[in-house]
Amino acid sequence: MNDHDIELLEKIRQQYNGVPYPNTPLETTPKNDFLMLFFTV
């Protein structure tokens, strides 16, 4: 693994730690709220 790969992995790690996926609780479902499928932060 070269320096570029390590740097890229670190950027991905920082993004995930800042905005984990999914950003909606798993208990929340769009089943009764169709518009929630299109909600973006």
Contacts in CASP RR format, 6 or more apart in sequence:
PFRMAT RR
TARGET T0000
AUTHOR 0000-0000-0000
METHOD contacts of the structure
MODEL  1
MNDHDIELLEKIRQQYNGVPYPNTPLETTPKNDFLMLFFTV
19 41 0 8 1.000
23 41 0 8 1.000
24 36 0 8 1.000
24 39 0 8 1.000
28 36 0 8 1.000
30 36 0 8 1.000
30 37 0 8 1.000
END
